[in-house]
């Protein structure tokens, strides 16, 4: 039996973090779309064009990525 799975490792693009904040996570899914959706549902913003991710902590603090 062959089982397919996508794994997405994300690390926040902003470098200044408090030690209490998790700045990296791992998401899994059966398809790439499910994996990206899991990350977005957890509050991460993914910029696939620039291969960048922004954590929920930074987004709540108003550190919006510049477009």
C-alpha positions in Angstrom: 0.0 0.0 0.0 1.3 3.4 -0.9 0.4 6.3 1.3 1.0 9.9 0.3 1.5 12.8 2.7 2.6 16.4 2.5 4.6 18.0 5.3 5.0 21.7 5.6 7.6 23.1 7.9 7.1 26.8 8.6 9.3 29.2 10.4 8.4 32.9 10.9 10.2 35.3 8.6 10.5 37.9 11.3 13.7 37.5 13.4 12.9 39.3 16.6 10.9 36.9 18.8 10.3 36.5 22.5 11.6 33.1 23.8 8.1 32.2 24.9 6.7 32.2 21.3 6.9 29.2 19.0 8.2 30.6 15.7 8.2 27.3 13.9 5.6 24.5 13.3 5.0 21.5 11.2 1.7 20.8 9.3 0.7 17.6 7.5 -2.1 16.7 5.0 -3.0 14.4 2.2 -2.7 17.2 -0.4 -0.6 20.3 -0.6 -3.8 22.4 -0.4 -4.9 20.7 2.8 -1.5 21.3 4.3 -1.6 25.0 3.5 -5.1 25.3 4.8 -4.0 23.7 8.1 -1.3 26.3 8.5 -3.7 29.1 7.7 -6.3 27.8 10.0 -3.7 27.8 12.8 -3.1 31.6 12.1 -0.1 31.5 9.9 0.1 33.7 6.8 1.9 32.0 3.9 3.5 33.9 1.1 4.2 31.1 -1.3 5.5 33.5 -4.0 8.4 34.6 -1.8 8.7 31.4 0.2 7.9 33.2 3.5 5.7 32.5 6.5 4.5 34.8 9.2 3.5 33.5 12.7 0.2 34.3 14.4 2.1 36.1 17.2 3.7 38.6 14.8 0.5 39.1 12.9 -1.4 39.9 16.1 1.3 42.4 17.2 0.8 44.3 14.0 3.9 43.2 12.2 2.2 42.9 8.8 4.4 41.7 5.9 5.0 44.4 3.3 3.5 43.5 0.0 
